[in-house]
Amino acid sequence: MPTPEELVSRLWEQLVAMIPGIIAAIIWIILGVIVGVIVGNIVAKVLRRYVERPLSLTPFGKTLTAMGLEFSELIGGLTKAFIISISLVAAISYIPLGGEAGELIYGVVSYLPYLIGGIAVITLGLVLAISLARYIGSLLSTGFGERYRSLVSLIENLLLVGLVAIVLTVAFTLLKLPSTLIYPLLVGVTAIAIGVIIVIEVFKTITEAHPDFGKLAPFLQFLVVFVFIFVGLSAIFSEYTAVGDVLRMLSIGITVAFAVVLIPVAFYLVKKVLIEAERKPSKE
């Protein structure tokens, strides 16, 4: 059994042995902060001088401005954060931390560059996705004209959802998030978003072209959106077989029930629309 004097002596020896590593870590952190600030500011100044002005005339630059972001400051800040995170990884390797606490600290610090990279991919990727979707939408609007405005809006929104899904997939891969949890969620949310967008735009187009069906559209729109929501939920819980089976059976049952209820309503509204359509020429 070691005496108190021996314990104090061992603790002192351990602290003395850690001093060179602590000093090296402090030097690395100071150098990382200095280099990060200098390089980040240089990158921001170069981008502000040579890139930001012509970029502001593009859809990407206009989207950044609308979101209250400056491209040069954004890239400069991400560069600064990435360099500092790399210096932290290098610094922590000089400090011999043992036990579970040491492993946790090593893991958190080592994950910082991936976190910064994921944030950068999500930030820039979403801005690029919005800009590209709006740009293509503006081109299609010029080509198709006002008559097909709903169709253009549908294409633009579908393209935006697809691009956002790609950006998030790349970011989640970079962040090393478990695919068994992320990808089903991404697929399910994408399916729901696409379904809702299609339903809204398609029914808007139909009611604009045929106003007489405006009374029937809300019922059918609710039913189709409801089906897409259950399809998305089934995809989200696809890893859980029991939950997925229950959701699929529930969606089928509810869809059939709504269809049975809506059939007489649909017949009534269609009949009413046809009668009104027959009366219009006689009035004229």
PyMOL commands that set and color helices and strands:
alter all, ss='L'
color gray80, all
select helices_A, chain A and resi 4-50+52-55+59-66+71-92+99-144+146-174+179-209+211-214+217-236+241-283
alter helices_A, ss='H'
color red, helices_A
deselect
rebuild
show_as cartoon
